[in-house]
Amino acid sequence: MKKNVEGFTLVEVLLSLSLTTLLLSLLSGGMFIASGEWSRSSESLELQIDINLSLLQFERALQGAFPHSYANSESLAREIFFSGANDSISWVSTVSPQREPGLTAWRLYNDPSLGVMLQLAPAFSDNPQLRLDAAEPSLVLPNYRLQVRYLSTAGERQMEWSPVWYGPELMSLPSAVYLEFIPENSRANRDRPELLTSLRSNSHRSLQPIRPDIGLQL
């Protein structure tokens, strides 16, 4: 006695293959989207970590800011090395990224085509500006723009934020510094890293601001 064996028809096989192909296409598309999202999330996380590490480094260096004095080669007067503009800041700190002994001159400034740049140079007993200008700059925050403000205190209750600070004339450092890093991409304006830190040693023990009625201090 023979039994009838039923199989799949050609139409059923083709339909099954079509459905399988469609499911695999949908699955691979979903995996591609998930992989892209993961990659973007990883890049964003790495950028945020780099920004936080840079802010921590700047904060420590500013907290260790030192009223470094040197003799002006032309006037022979003692001056304080600290130069601050609204888009750059230069100072001498007891903190060194390489943990080297001695003082280190720091400079943060904007490069319109790259972002926020950093220069480092050793600070000896002279003016470190020439060594700082010759130092190789490094890009610390790409596609960001630096904006700086300086806190001055005229009295116990009088405080004012200024966009500039010229140490050789004021013969001191500001009481505090506010750094804001503005992204060049307008769509990322919500993410503006900022840093507000006080300068512990902002006044020199013996040097005072120059008074025009008594002339230069020697």
VENPE-V192212 format. One record per residue. PSI is psi in whole degrees, -180 to 180 (* if undefined). Layout:
# VENPE-V192212
PSI / PSI
This chain:
# VENPE-V192212
128 / 139 / 141 / 121 / 116 / 136 / -175 / 141 / 166 / -37 / -42 / -39 / -46 / -40 / -40 / -42 / -38 / -45 / -41 / -42 / -41 / -43 / -42 / -37 / -44 / -40 / -45 / -36 / -41 / -40 / -37 / -43 / -44 / -39 / -40 / -42 / -41 / -41 / -44 / -39 / -39 / -43 / -41 / -39 / -42 / -41 / -42 / -38 / -44 / -41 / -45 / -40 / -40 / -43 / -40 / -40 / -44 / -39 / -45 / -40 / -38 / -37 / -28 / 14 / 139 / 134 / 73 / 124 / 150 / 164 / 125 / 125 / -22 / -49 / -13 / 11 / 152 / 137 / 157 / 131 / 105 / 120 / 123 / 128 / 179 / -13 / 14 / 158 / 135 / 134 / 168 / 134 / 154 / -5 / 133 / 133 / -32 / 4 / 37 / 150 / 156 / -179 / 152 / 133 / 131 / 149 / 123 / 134 / 169 / 138 / 112 / -28 / -13 / -56 / -148 / 126 / 155 / 134 / 142 / 143 / 151 / 145 / 117 / -148 / -6 / -170 / 119 / 6 / -41 / -42 / -35 / -41 / -32 / -9 / 147 / 121 / 151 / 143 / 116 / -34 / 93 / 143 / 31 / 159 / 133 / 137 / 129 / 144 / 150 / 134 / 123 / 147 / 115 / -17 / -171 / -33 / 4 / 111 / 144 / 138 / 133 / 147 / -8 / 158 / 122 / 101 / -43 / -28 / -43 / -19 / 34 / 173 / 157 / 159 / -31 / 160 / 136 / 120 / 133 / 132 / 111 / 124 / 141 / -28 / 117 / -25 / -13 / 21 / -20 / -25 / 91 / 92 / 140 / 158 / 125 / 118 / 146 / 152 / 114 / -42 / 81 / -9 / 140 / 147 / -35 / -27 / 136 / 161 / 147 / 128 / 130 / -21 / -15 / -5 / -168 / 148 / 135 / *
